[in-house]
Amino acid sequence: MKKIIEIIPNFHNWLSDKDFIWWPFSFLKPTPPTIMTFKLTLLMTACFGGLSFLMFTAFAVVNNMFTASSAVNTFFFCFLGFFSWFNLVTKPLWNFRAKKLLRK
């Protein structure tokens, strides 16, 4: 049963260890035994949320779909989405492995 519970964290951390996931913010990637802090997740949210907002906005402008209300919605959802993902999924799963590695 213990092995089954570890499947999701192992897969998520295997994927999170890939460099392409962190591009262009590779400097934010902690080492596997490093505990991910709330401060780091806020910085990650700012970087990834900002980049995704710029990309979605550029896409909207190029396709003549840009409006002020869509920009506000995009801004809100980009940052809220990354903040939620990093704090509810990435941080707990990363720290699960980090704590296990620190115990060894």
N, C-alpha and C positions, 0 to 999 in steps of 0.2 A: 504493500500500500504506500509506503514511504517513497518508493521509486516513482510511482504513478503521480504523486503530488509534485515531484520535482521535474516532471516533463515540461510544464509550461515555463517555469523560471529558466530551466536549462536551454530551451529553444529560444526564448526571448533574449537571454544573455549571449547565446551564440550569435544571434542576429545583431545584437547591439555591439558586439566586438568587431564587427566588420567596419572598415574605414569609410566605405561609401555612404553608410548611414549618417555619419557625422559631418560629411562634406557640406559646406566649406568651413565648418566650425570644429575641426579636428582638435584644436587646442582645448576644447571643453571636455573631451572624452577622458574620464577618470580611469585609472588602472583598475583591473578587476578587484583587488582587495581594498580599494578605497571606498569608504562610505559616501554615498551621494547625499548631499545636504540640500536643505530647502533653498539656500542661497544659490547653489549651483543650478537647481531647477528653475529658479527665477531668471538667471542669466541665460540658460538654454532657451527658456520661453521667449525672452527678449530677442535673442538672435534668430531662432527658427521662426518665431511668429512674425518678426519684422521681415524676414526674407520671403516667407509665404505671402504676406500682405502685399509686398512689392510685386511679386510674381502674378498674383491674382489681379491686382490693379492694372498692371501692364497688359495682361491678357484682356481685361475689360476695355481698356482704352483702344487697343489694336482692333478689337472686334466691334467697336462703336457701341458698347454696352455700359459704359461708365456713367454712373449717376452718383450724386453726393450720398444718397441714402444707401446705395449698394456699397460704397466705399466705407461708410460707417459700419454697416453690417459685416463686411469682410474683415475690417480691422478687429471688431469685437470677437468674431468667431475664430479668426486665426489665433489670436492670443489666448482666448478661453480654451480652445481646442488643445493647443500645445501645453498650456498650463495644466489642464486636466489630465492629459495623457502622461506627462512627465511625473506628476505627483501621485496619480492613482495607479499607474501601471509600471512605468520605467523605474522610478525610485524604489518602490517596494521589492520588485523583482531583482534589481541590481544589488540592493542592500542585503537581500536574502543570500546571494552568493558571496558578497563581500564579508558578511559576518561568519559565514561558513569557512571561508578562506582564512580569516583572522584567527579562528579557533584552532586551526591546524598548526 
